[in-house]
């Protein structure tokens, strides 16, 4: 886990950097970055993930962009970016043409805002 929106995965022995589609998480020295990274790590670190490609293969920096799924303890597939948004560890930032889960991510963000979850609890705080 690099940060709240980026991981490195082993694909057939090759380490590939993957950025989650549809979200933006605090990174580097910004507020809530350590918490966002920790939440991401709790979800994916050491886990087998399923990656789903939308329209674009890589971003402008050559990093893979994917929807990433993990299996929860009940055997259900969960979209990592949606969980990060629901926990206030990231915000919805969908960009065309990769907009498959836009409505889901945006409504999840609204719920996190309404509940002052995660980074939303910091709004208005210096």
N, C-alpha and C positions, 0 to 999 in steps of 0.2 A: 504494500500500500504506500503510494507516494504522498497522497493528500486525500482530501475529501471527494475528489472527482476523478482520480487517476490511479490506476493499478498497473502492475506488471504481471503478465501471465505467461506460463510456459505452454507454447504451442508446438508440439512435436519436437521438444528439445530446444526451441528458439524462444528467447525471452522477448516478448512484445509489450510495448507500452500501450495501454488502452485508456482512453478518456471516455467517460460516460456521456451518452447523448442526452440532451434535453434538460441538463441542469448546469448550475454554476455553484461551486462551493467555495468558501473562504480558503485561501491558500497562503503559503509563506508566512509572513509576519502579521497578516490581517487578523482582526478580531474574530474569534470563534474558530480559527483555523485548527488549533490543536484538538478541539472537541469534535470538529467535523471529521478530521483524520481518524480519530479514535473510533467514532461511530462506524465509519467505513471499514476500518480494520476488524471491528467486531462482526461485521456482516460477511466479509469475504476472505480475510486472511487465512491461508491454508485450506481454503475450500475449493472444490471443483466448481467452475462456473460454466455457464452456457452463454455464448455471445451471439447476438443477433445483429446483423448488418441491416441498415436501412438503405438510403439512396447513395450516400457518400462513404467511401472506404476509409479515407484519411482526412485529417484537417490540414490547414495550410503549413503546419510544421511537420507533416508526415506521420503524425501519431494516429493510430487506429482510433476510430470513433464507433462505439457500439452500445447497444442496449445489453446490459449484463444481468444475468439471472442467477440466483443461487437457490438451493433447495432448503426449506426450513425444516425444523424438527418434526413436523407433521407430514413431510414429503411433498409439500406444495412448492411450486416455483414462484419466487418473488422477484420483482424487478428492483434491483438495488437502488437505482436512482429515485424510484417512488418512495422507498423506505427512507432514504436520506432526506427527501423533501418533507415527508410526514414527521420526521423527528427534528425538523428545523435545522438540519445540518447542511442544507443546500436550498437553493431557490430554483424554481422552474425557469429555464432559459432555452426554449425550443427555437430552433432555427430551421428554416426551409432549406432543403426539401426533407429534412429528417424530422418529421412532425407526427409520426404514427401515434405517440402517446401524449400529445400536447394537452388534450382536454383532461386526461387523468392527472397529469403532473400539475396543471394549473389549479384544478379543484383541490388537489391534495395540499398545494401551497396555501390556498385560501384558508383551509381548515387549520393548518399550522399557525398561520397569522392570527386567526380568530382565537386560538387557544394559547397564544404567546408561547409557542413551543420553540425550544432551542434558541437559535439566533434571533428569533422574533421577540424573545423576552428582553433582548438588549435594545430594542427600538426605543429611542428617546432617552437612553442612558449614555452619559458621556464616558 
